[in-house]
Amino acid sequence: MTQFDLKGMDQAIGRIKALPNDVRKKVVMGALRKSATLVVKAAKANAMRHDDPATGRKIASNIQARFGSKTYKATGDVMYRIGVANPKGAIPKGNPDEGDKGPTPHWHLLELGTETMRATPFMLPALTGNIDAAVSTFAAEATKRLDKLP
């Protein structure tokens, strides 16, 4: 897990904290979603380099950002998870090639490596390479949304 601090946003954070919960959620969710989109795009671009053209499966097609509803319900914190999603349910026996959005259960082997294969990460570099852009996008988008409020 990568963590970082938002510095220089004290005024915007103060304005956000002063809002009612429902309005605060809308402002933060929208701004955070825009920031997450940057990281998703970078992760997809990185994953394209690892996708095997001989198969129909594309790791990049399965990368997405999902709202952390359990975290929101438990703590009230807005969170997006960015990762490689697979279709719900068990992967069919024999792991057949189901095309573009088919299951890609091997993605973590590429990201983390194995004892016989070197790791070739594509998710972590997408985040670490875009932290500054994501934070500035969040700040700009949150400020824009706060300015639109009555």
For each residue, the residues with C-beta under 8 A, 3 or more apart:
1:
2: 124 127 128 131
3:
4: 131 135
5:
6: 9 13 135 138 139
7:
8: 139
9: 6 12 13 139 142
10: 13 14
11: 14 15
12: 9 15 16 139 142 143 146
13: 6 9 10 16 17
14: 10 11 17 18
15: 11 12 18 19 146
16: 12 13 19 24 27 28 142 146
17: 13 14 24
18: 14 15
19: 15 16 23 24 27 149
20: 23 24
21: 24 25 76
22: 25 26
23: 19 20 26 27 149
24: 16 17 19 20 21 27 28
25: 21 22 28 29 72 78
26: 22 23 29 30 145
27: 16 19 23 24 30 31 142 145 146 149
28: 16 24 25 31 32 78 142
29: 25 26 32 33 67 78
30: 26 27 33 34 141 145
31: 27 28 34 35 137 138 139 141 142 145
32: 28 29 35 36 78 79 80 138
33: 29 30 36 37 65 80
34: 30 31 37 38 137 138 141
35: 31 32 38 39 134 135 137 138 141
36: 32 33 39 40 65 80 82 134
37: 33 34 40 41 65
38: 34 35 41 42 130 133 134 137
39: 35 36 42 43 65 82 126 127 130 134
40: 36 37 43 44 63 64 65 82 126
41: 37 38 44 45
42: 38 39 45 46 125 126 127 129 130
43: 39 40 46 47 60 63 82 122 123 126 127
44: 40 41 47 48 60 63
45: 41 42 48 49 60 126
46: 42 43 49 50 122 123 125 126
47: 43 44 50 51 58 59 60 63 84 107 122
48: 44 45 51 58 60
49: 45 46 122
50: 46 47 59 110 120 122
51: 47 48 57 58 59 60
52: 55 57
53:
54:
55: 52 97
56: 97 98 99 100 102
57: 51 52 97 98 99 100 102 103 104
58: 47 48 51 61 62 100 101 104
59: 47 50 51 62 63 84 104 107 110 122
60: 43 44 45 47 48 51 63
61: 58 100 101
62: 58 59 84 85 86 101 104 107
63: 40 43 44 47 59 60 82 83 84 85 123
64: 40 82 83 85
65: 33 36 37 39 40 80 81 82
66: 80 81 83 85
67: 29 72 78 79 80
68: 71 72 77 78 79 80 81
69: 72 73
70: 73 74
71: 68 74 75 77 79
72: 25 67 68 69 75 76 77 78 79
73: 69 70
74: 70 71
75: 71 72
76: 21 72
77: 68 71 72
78: 25 28 29 32 67 68 72
79: 32 67 68 71 72
80: 32 33 36 65 66 67 68
81: 65 66 68
82: 36 39 40 43 63 64 65 123 126 127
83: 63 64 66 123
84: 47 59 62 63 104 107 108 123
85: 62 63 64 66
86: 62 91 103 104 105
87: 101 102 103
88:
89:
90:
91: 86 95 103 105
92: 95 96 98
93:
94:
95: 91 92 103 105
96: 92 102
97: 55 56 57 102
98: 56 57 92 101 102 103
99: 56 57 102
100: 56 57 58 61
101: 58 61 62 87 98
102: 56 57 87 96 97 98 99
103: 57 86 87 91 95 98
104: 57 58 59 62 84 86 107
105: 86 91 95 108
106: 109 110
107: 47 59 62 84 104 110 111
108: 84 105 111 112
109: 106 112 113 114 117
110: 50 59 106 107 113 119 120 121 122
111: 107 108 119 120 121 122 123 124
112: 108 109 119 121
113: 109 110 117 118 119 120
114: 109 117
115:
116:
117: 109 113 114
118: 113
119: 110 111 112 113
120: 50 110 111 113
121: 110 111 112 124 125
122: 43 46 47 49 50 59 110 111 125 126
123: 43 46 63 82 83 84 111 126 127
124: 2 111 121 127 128
125: 42 46 121 122 128 129
126: 39 40 42 43 45 46 82 122 123 129 130
127: 2 39 42 43 82 123 124 130 131 134
128: 2 124 125 131
129: 42 125 126
130: 38 39 42 126 127 133 134
131: 2 4 127 128 134 135
132: 135 136
133: 38 130 136 137
134: 35 36 38 39 127 130 131 137 138
135: 4 6 35 131 132 138 139
136: 132 133 139 140
137: 31 34 35 38 133 134 140 141
138: 6 31 32 34 35 134 135 141 142
139: 6 8 9 12 31 135 136 142 143
140: 136 137 143 144
141: 30 31 34 35 137 138 144 145
142: 9 12 16 27 28 31 138 139 145 146
143: 12 139 140 146 147
144: 140 141 147 148
145: 26 27 30 31 141 142 148 149
146: 12 15 16 27 142 143 149
147: 143 144
148: 144 145
149: 19 23 27 145 146
150:
